[in-house]
Amino acid sequence: MSDVLTLLREKNPRLAFYPVWDARFRRFGRVVDFDGGKLIAQALRVPMPENGTKYLTDMPELETPAELAAAQNALFGQTPCQIGMCWGWNSRLNCLEYHRSSEFNIAAGDFVLLLASQMDMEGDELPPGRITAFYVPRNTALEIYATTLHFCPCQVSDDGFRCIVILPRGTNRPLKAERSAVGDGRLLWSENKWLIAHEEAPAAGRGAYPGLHGENFTVNLPFRRETPA
């Protein structure tokens, strides 16, 4: 792990990188004791997209009765949850989102999370200089707190990333009604998901509020597959 962190820091001097076991992560979440081995095995069987990223809120191959019951009991206090996955190819910050509940992530492969806190927001805006990068090694299970701004993981190699995502059931599904005009209603993007975008992000062109300011960071890969001669 130390070698990966060293390379990430060397190749990304404009970002502060820490492991998720560092005390700095406590503001954003915690490492949890949850056996995600069977979920990881299933996630690794899912083909990678040809390009870009893919996210499914719930997946039958992950939501087996046993795995769904285990997640519901251990992570969500026996309330309904969903098990999906975000996977593919990504190296940009682009956006940040938050929920009214914790999100649980299980790393089916190494990746990086770019995080900030709602406590650092000024109204609907996140000023520059509030992003911290955390390295997440494979087999790690995390709770990402409801007050944490997060988004799509960034890959650390040419192999892309796979992140199992466990949330209250219904989260990230399309809105059923018009957004509220009060509070942070203009940030509501889907059910239980509030989103701010960087002005350079594709989502900003689709109507996401451009409240993410500063550099739209790109994570330079510490590991590159050698191209055959």
N, C-alpha and C positions, 0 to 999 in steps of 0.2 A: 504494500500500500504506500509506503514512504516513497518508493521510486516513482509511482504514478503521480503523487502529489508534487514531488520535486520537478518532474517534467512539465506538469500543468502550470506550475508557478513560473518556470523558465520561459515557457512559450506564451504565457499570458500575463505579462508584467503589469497590465492595467487593471487586473482583477485580483481581489484578495481571496485565496483558496484555502479552505480548511476541511479536515475530515469531519464527518457527522458525529464523531465521538468528542470533538473539541467542545469546550464550554461555550463557545460562541453560538453553537447550534441550539442551545437551550432556549433561546429567545424565539426560535422558529418551530421547534418540534423536539422529538426525542426518538431514540432507537428503542424499538419494542421487541419483547421476547415472543415471537410468533413464528411457528414452523411453517414456512411457505414453500417447502421443498417440492410438494406435489404440484402446487400452482406453477412454480418455476418450470418444472418438467413439462407441463402442458403448454406453457407460454413459449418455450423453445421450439415446440413443434409447429407453431403458427408461422407461415411464410412471411418474410419481410416484404413490405411494399416495394415496387420498382423504384420509386423515388418519393421524397417528402415523408410525411408522417401520417399515421392513422390512429384514430382513437375510437374505441367502442365502449359504451357505458357498461354493457353486460355481455358476457360471452358464455354460451352453453358449455364449452369445453373447460371453462374455469369454474362455472357455477354448478359443480356437481353437488348433490345433496350434502355430502359430508363436508366439503370445503366451504360451502355457503353457511352451514350450521356452525362450523368452527369460527369463521370470521364474524358471524353475527353475535355469537356468544362471547368471544374473547375481545373483540374490538369495538362493538357497538351496543353493548349492554342488552343484547337480545332484541334490539329493534331492527327492522328490515334494512338490509344493505344490498349493494350490487357489486359484482366483481367484474371488472373490465380491464382493458389494457391500452396504453399509449406506446407506440413503437414505430421505428423507422429511422429516419436520417435527419438530424437537426443539430445546428451549431449556433443558432442565433437566439438572443433574448426575446425580441419582438413584442411580447405581451406579458402581463401579469394578471392573475385572477385570484379571487378568494371566494370562500363559501361561508355559510352560517354554521358550519360544522367542521370537525377535523376530517382530513383525508389521510388514508393509509396507503403507502407505497411499498411495494416489494420489488427489489432490484433483481430482475432475471439476467442481468448483465451489468457491468460497470456503467455509470453515467454521472453527470454533473447536474446539480440543481442550482439555479440562479434565484435567490430569494431576497425579499424585503419584508417590511412589516407595515401593517395598517397604521401602526402608531407613528410611522414616519410620514404618512400622507398629510398633505395640507388641503383639506376639502377633498376634491376628487383628483388631486394631482399628486404624483410622486416626484419630488425634486431630484436633481442629479446627485450622484454619490451615495445612494442608499442601497446598492446591490452588493450582496455577498455571495460568493460561489462555494458550494460544498460538494466534495467528492463522495460518491456513494458506491461502495464496492458490491459486487454480486452477492446475493443471499442476505442482504441487509433489509430489514423491515423497519419502516419509519412511520411515525405519526406526524403529520404536518398540521399544525394548529390552525384553527379557523381564522386567526388574525394574521396568518402568514400569506403574503403575496407570492405566488408560484405560477409556473406554467410548464410547458413542454420540456422534458429533460434534454440535455445536450450530450451527444455521444463523445466518447474519449478515444475511439478508434474507427477505422473504416468499416467495422462490423456493425455500426449503428447502435441502437439502444433498444431495450425492452423493459418497460416499467408497468407492473401490475398495479391497478388503481382500484381501491375499495372505498366506496362512498355510500351515504344514505341513498336508498332506492329512490330513483327519480331524478337525482342530480345530473345536470348537463343535458337533460332532454329538452326539446323545443318548448318555448313558452306557450302557454295555453291562452294567455290574455295579454292585453296591452301593458306595457311597462308603466310603473308609477311615475308621476311627474314630480314627486317630492323625494327628499333625502338623496340617496345614491341610486335612485331609480334609473337614471340615464345610463348607468353602468351595467344594468342587468342585461345579460347576454343570452342566458338560457336558465332553466330551472336551477335555483340555488347556486348560480354562478354569476359573479360580478366581474367585469373585465375592463382593464385599461390597456391601451395599445400605444406603442411607440409610433410616431408619425411615419416612420419608414416601413412599418409592418403591413403586410397585406390586409390584416383585419381592419386597419384604420380606413382603408379604401372601401371596406364593406360596411362601414358605419360604426365601428367600435370607437369609443371615446379616446382621443389621443392624450391621455393623462400621464403617460410614462415619459419622463424627460431625462436628458443626459444621453450618454452613449448607448447605442443599440449594440451591446456587446456580442462579439463572435468568439466562441471558445475554439482556440487553435488546438488541433488534435496532437496529443503527445505521442500517439502511436499511428504510423501510417504503414499500410501494406506495401511492400516493395512491388513495383510494376515489373512483370517479367520482360526480359530483353527480347 
